[in-house]
Amino acid sequence: MERTITISEQVYGSLKRQAERNQEPLEALVETWLRQHLDIELYPELEWREGPGGWRVGIKRTAIDVYTVVGYSLAGYSAEEIARELLPRLTLKQVRAALNYYANHPDEIDSILNESETETSKARLCRALGPTDYCKLTGLPGSSSSIDEHN
């Protein structure tokens, strides 16, 4: 069943441009975005926010996006390692919320990760070398907790 919603010309124009960039029908984009924005209520630790690359889901009260947490997870780090070593500003509950969001919205996060493959590669390299050798190789300050500040 179709429904009609009235929106401003400015919002319509923004949606239309985004649909063109994504190469998808406007109706599909709007349906997906509305569903995702409504779903965020299931994750009280997360929030939608706008950035240079568009809207993304992030961890509340931090500058860390869900895709950053997921990138570390895909590089082989456990939720505990991510919270303890890589992103110590996050609680384990926040890391798990990000990973649960990813489990329910993989296409959204995977498309962001594909755009930022470099960050995932850095995480894999850090995992393979260890934080100390990674920092030596990249010239970053000597602790693993500084890695997220430079990604």
C-alpha positions, -999 to +999 in steps of 0.1 A: +000+000+000+014+034-010+012+065+012+020+101+004+041+124+026+046+161+020+082+173+024+099+206+016+115+213-018+149+215+000+146+180+015+132+166-017+162+180-036+186+165-012+170+131-013+169+132-051+207+141-053+215+113-029+195+088-049+213+098-080+247+094-063+237+060-051+222+051-085+190+039-069+153+049-072+143+077-050+115+057-034+139+029-025+164+053-009+136+070+012+122+036+023+156+024+034+166+056+052+133+058+070+135+022+081+171+027+093+164+059+112+134+043+129+155+012+138+181+033+156+157+034+186+167-002+191+203+008+198+203+035+226+241+037+225+240+048+188+229+079+169+226+091+133+248+121+125+257+140+094+294+143+083+314+151+052+305+118+036+268+120+044+247+105+072+263+077+093+256+058+125+280+066+153+285+059+190+267+086+211+289+111+228+319+101+207+333+109+173+336+072+165+314+058+137+300+022+137+320+014+106+352+021+125+343-005+152+332-030+125+365-024+105+385-035+135+362-065+141+366-076+105+404-072+109+402-099+136+399-080+168+374-092+194+348-068+210+368-069+242+401-060+224+384-031+206+371-016+238+402-023+259+430-016+234+420+001+202+391+024+212+394+026+250+370+055+251+342+030+243+326+007+267+322-030+258+284-023+256+290+004+230+312-018+209+286-046+211+259-022+201+279-012+170+285-048+161+248-057+166+238-028+144+262-041+117+247-076+120+212-061+112+224-036+086+254-051+068+248-035+034+249+000+048+281-005+068+298-026+041+293+002+015+310+026+039+338+002+045+343-004+008+348+034+005+374+034+033+393+002+026+425+019+037+413+021+073+405-017+073+440-024+058+456-003+086+437-023+112+448-056+096+484-044+095+483-034+131+469-068+140+496-086+121+525-065+134+513-057+168+507-021+181+544-013+189+558-024+155+528-008+137+535+025+154+572+022+145+564+014+109+538+042+105+556+068+126+526+071+149+531+077+186+540+045+205+508+033+220+480+013+204+453+036+218+465+064+195+457+044+164+420+054+164+430+090+167+448+089+134+423+069+114 
